[in-house]
Amino acid sequence: MSTIEMLNTKFGIAGVVQVVAGLGGLAAVRVETGEAQGLVYLHGGHVAEWRPKGQDEVLWVSQKSYWADGKPVRGGVPVCFPWFGPKADDKAAPGHGFVRLMPWTLEAVTQEDEGVTVVLSTKSDDQTRKQWPGEYVLRHRVTIGRELVMSLELTNTGREAMAYQEALHTYFTVADVKRVKLTGLEGVKYVDKMDGSKVKTQEGAVTITAETDRVYVGTTGTVTIEDPDKMRRIVVAKEGSTNTVVWNPWVAKSKAMADFGDEEWPGMICVETCNVGADAVKVAAGETVKMVQRVGVVRM
C-alpha cells in the first residue's frame, strides 16, 4: 500500500475522515461532518480549508500557491516557528521558520461532540539543529467543527530554557477587503511596519486602505472581521498569545510575489494569533506551553 493508503487505514473514520492525496499529491486529512468540512495537510501541519455548515469557505488560499515539498503554502493557516519573518542573524534562512516547509507526523484522529480533532507533530532533529539549536516536540491540534480550534503546543525536550517566536498566520476570505472592518483592537498599540516600525495607537476599527503590515502588542482579546458583503462576522479568539498581526499586501506587493495572484489581494485579510519579537515565548526545560486560536462565524 502507498503511504496515504496506510494512513487512511490507520486513521480514517468511515463517512467522516479520509486521508487523501491533496494538491501536488501531498497527503491531507479530509473531514466532513454534519457541522463542517475541513482539510489539513501533513505538509507544514497546514490547515487549508474550513467551511462550517451553511457558510462559504472561511480560509483563503491563493490560486498561485505552491503545493510541493520544501515550499510554503500561500494561504490557509501556515505555522510559523521558531522565528517570525526573516531570521535575525541569517537573511538566507526561510521566512517564518522551517516547520511550515516540512512534512509532519499524523499522530491521532478522534471524533468528539465538538468535532473531529486531528493531531500532527514535528520535532527537532539533525536538520533543524543546523538552523536553530532548540530541542522540542511541536504539536498542532486542529478541531474541525462549528468552530475551527487550533492549538499549537510546544514541549521543550532539552536541558536548557529556550525562547521562540510563533504564529498561526491565518488567511481569511472576505468579499472585498476595502469594505471590511476589524473590531477588538481599539486603543491597542501597534508597530507599523509600513511606516518605519513606528509605534502607534489604534483609533477606532481597523480598515484597509493600502498595504498593511501591523503587529499589535499587549493584546489578548478577540478580533472580529465584519464583512458586510458576505453578511457575516468572523470571530477570532485566542489564548496564550499577546500579539495580533494584521496583514494585506495590496497592489504592488501582490504583483511582486510569485505565489500570490496579482488581483487576489481584495479577497483576503490575515489576522494572525502570535507571539513575536519582544514577546517571544520563554519555556523552561521540560515545560509545555500552548497557544490557541478559535475561529467562529456569525451571520450579520
C-alpha positions in Angstrom: 0.0 0.0 0.0 1.0 3.6 -0.5 1.8 5.8 2.5 -1.6 7.6 2.0 -3.4 4.3 1.9 -1.7 3.1 5.1 -2.5 6.4 6.9 -6.1 6.1 5.8 -6.3 2.5 7.0 -5.0 3.6 10.4 -6.7 7.0 10.9 -9.8 7.0 8.6 -13.3 7.1 10.0 -15.9 5.8 7.6 -18.0 8.6 6.2 -16.2 11.3 8.2 -12.4 11.2 7.9 -10.3 10.2 4.9 -6.6 10.6 4.3 -6.3 11.7 0.7 -3.8 12.9 -1.9 -4.4 16.7 -1.9 -3.0 19.3 -4.3 0.5 18.4 -5.5 -0.1 14.8 -4.3 0.6 15.9 -0.7 -1.1 13.8 2.0 -4.0 15.5 3.7 -6.8 14.7 6.2 -10.2 15.5 4.8 -13.0 15.9 7.4 -16.7 16.0 6.6 -19.3 16.1 9.3 -22.8 17.4 9.7 -21.3 20.6 11.2 -18.3 21.4 8.9 -15.9 20.4 6.3 -12.1 20.8 6.5 -8.8 19.8 5.1 -5.5 19.5 7.0 -2.2 18.8 5.2 0.7 16.9 6.8 2.9 19.3 4.8 3.6 22.1 7.3 0.9 20.9 9.7 -1.2 23.2 7.5 -5.0 23.8 7.7 -6.1 24.6 4.2 -9.9 24.6 4.3 -12.7 25.1 6.9 -16.3 25.6 6.0 -18.9 25.4 8.7 -22.4 24.3 7.7 -24.4 26.9 5.8 -21.3 29.1 5.2 -18.9 29.9 2.4 -15.3 28.8 2.8 -13.7 30.8 5.6 -10.0 30.3 4.8 -8.3 31.9 1.8 -5.7 30.1 -0.4 -4.0 31.7 -3.4 -4.6 30.1 -6.8 -0.9 30.6 -7.4 0.3 28.8 -4.2 2.9 26.2 -4.4 2.0 22.6 -3.4 5.3 20.9 -3.1 7.8 19.6 -0.6 10.1 22.3 0.7 7.7 25.1 -0.4 5.3 27.1 1.8 1.6 27.2 1.1 0.3 30.7 0.4 -2.9 30.9 2.4 -4.9 28.8 4.9 -3.0 28.7 8.2 0.8 28.5 7.9 2.5 27.5 11.2 5.4 29.9 11.8 8.1 28.6 14.1 10.7 29.1 15.6 11.1 32.7 14.2 8.7 35.1 12.6 9.5 37.0 9.4 13.2 36.9 8.4 15.7 35.2 10.8 17.5 38.0 12.6 21.0 36.5 12.1 20.5 34.8 8.7 18.6 36.6 6.0 19.0 33.5 3.7 17.0 31.3 6.2 13.4 30.6 5.3 11.0 33.3 6.3 8.7 32.5 9.2 10.8 29.5 10.2 11.2 26.0 8.8 8.3 23.9 10.2 5.9 25.1 7.5 8.2 23.6 4.9 8.4 20.2 6.5 6.3 17.0 6.5 4.6 16.5 9.9 3.6 13.2 11.5 0.0 12.3 11.8 -0.4 11.2 15.4 -4.1 10.8 16.0 -7.6 11.5 14.7 -10.6 11.5 17.1 -14.3 12.3 16.8 -16.0 14.1 19.7 -19.1 16.1 20.2 -17.3 19.4 19.3 -15.9 18.0 16.1 -13.1 16.0 14.7 -9.6 16.6 16.1 -6.5 16.0 14.0 -3.2 15.9 15.9 0.1 16.4 13.9 3.6 16.7 15.3 7.1 17.6 14.3 10.3 17.5 16.4 13.9 18.6 16.5 16.4 16.5 14.5 19.8 16.9 12.9 18.4 19.1 10.1 16.6 21.5 12.4 19.6 21.8 14.7 21.6 23.2 11.8 19.2 26.2 11.6 18.1 26.5 15.3 19.5 24.9 18.5 16.3 24.1 20.3 15.2 20.6 21.4 11.5 20.3 21.1 8.3 18.5 20.1 5.7 20.7 18.4 2.1 19.6 18.1 -0.7 21.1 16.2 -4.2 20.0 17.4 -6.8 21.0 14.9 -10.5 20.6 15.7 -12.9 20.9 12.8 -16.5 21.6 13.9 -18.8 24.6 14.3 -15.6 26.3 15.4 -12.1 25.9 14.0 -9.9 25.4 17.0 -6.1 25.3 16.5 -3.8 24.6 19.5 0.0 24.9 18.9 1.7 23.1 21.7 5.5 23.2 22.3 7.4 20.9 24.7 11.0 21.8 25.5 12.7 18.4 25.4 16.2 19.8 26.1 18.1 20.5 29.2 18.1 24.3 28.9 15.5 27.0 28.7 14.8 28.4 25.3 12.9 31.2 23.5 11.0 31.1 20.2 8.5 33.0 18.2 5.3 31.5 16.8 2.3 32.4 14.7 -0.9 30.8 13.3 -0.6 33.0 10.2 -4.3 32.8 9.3 -5.6 34.0 5.9 -9.3 34.7 5.9 -11.6 35.0 2.9 -13.5 38.3 2.5 -15.7 39.7 -0.3 -13.8 43.0 -0.6 -11.1 43.9 1.9 -11.7 47.6 1.3 -15.2 47.3 2.8 -14.2 45.1 5.8 -13.5 46.4 9.3 -11.9 44.8 12.2 -13.1 45.4 15.7 -11.5 44.5 19.0 -8.2 46.3 18.6 -9.4 49.8 19.5 -6.9 51.6 21.7 -4.2 48.9 21.2 -0.6 50.0 20.4 0.9 48.6 17.2 4.2 48.5 15.3 3.5 49.9 11.8 5.9 48.1 9.5 4.8 50.2 6.6 5.9 53.4 8.4 9.4 52.6 9.7 8.1 50.4 12.5 6.8 53.4 14.4 4.6 52.6 17.4 1.1 53.9 17.0 -2.2 53.5 18.8 -5.3 52.1 17.0 -8.1 54.6 16.8 -11.5 53.1 16.1 -11.9 50.0 13.9 -9.2 48.8 11.6 -9.8 49.4 8.0 -7.6 48.5 5.0 -6.9 51.4 2.6 -3.3 50.5 1.5 -0.6 47.8 2.1 -1.0 46.9 5.7 1.5 45.1 8.0 1.0 45.7 11.7 2.0 43.9 14.9 -0.5 44.8 17.7 1.2 44.4 21.1 0.0 43.5 24.5 -3.3 42.3 23.2 -5.1 39.1 24.3 -8.6 40.0 23.2 -10.9 38.7 20.4 -10.9 40.3 17.0 -14.0 40.3 14.8 -13.8 40.6 11.0 -17.0 42.3 9.8 -17.7 41.5 6.2 -20.9 43.3 5.0 -20.9 41.9 1.5 -20.8 38.3 2.8 -23.1 39.3 5.6 -21.0 37.6 8.2 -18.7 38.2 11.1 -15.6 36.0 11.5 -14.7 35.9 15.2 -11.1 35.2 16.1 -10.5 34.5 19.8 -7.2 33.3 21.3 -5.4 32.1 24.4 -1.7 32.2 25.2 -1.0 35.0 22.7 -0.1 38.6 23.4 0.3 39.8 19.7 -2.0 40.0 16.8 -0.7 40.7 13.3 -2.9 42.3 10.6 -1.7 42.0 7.0 -2.8 42.7 3.4 -0.3 43.1 0.6 -2.4 45.4 -1.6 -1.5 46.0 -5.2 2.3 46.3 -5.6 3.4 43.6 -3.2 0.8 41.1 -4.7 2.5 41.6 -8.1 5.9 41.1 -6.5 5.1 37.7 -5.1 5.3 34.7 -7.4 2.9 32.6 -5.3 0.2 35.3 -5.0 -2.1 36.3 -7.8 -1.9 39.9 -9.0 -5.6 40.5 -8.5 -6.2 38.3 -5.4 -5.5 40.8 -2.7 -9.1 42.2 -2.3 -10.3 38.8 -1.3 -8.2 38.2 1.8 -7.0 39.5 5.1 -4.6 38.0 7.6 -5.5 38.1 11.3 -2.7 36.2 13.0 -2.5 34.8 16.5 1.1 35.1 17.5 3.9 35.7 20.0 6.7 37.6 18.1 9.5 40.0 18.6 10.0 41.1 22.2 7.1 38.9 23.1 8.9 35.6 22.2 7.8 32.7 24.3 10.3 31.6 27.0 10.0 28.0 28.0 11.9 26.1 30.7 13.4 22.7 30.2 10.7 20.0 30.3 7.9 22.6 30.2 5.0 22.5 27.7 3.2 25.7 26.6 0.4 26.3 24.2 -1.2 29.0 22.0 -4.8 28.6 20.9 -6.8 30.2 18.2 -10.6 29.8 18.0 -12.5 30.8 14.8 -16.2 31.1 14.6 -18.7 32.6 12.1 -21.8 34.6 12.9 -24.4 35.9 10.5 -24.8 39.7 10.3 
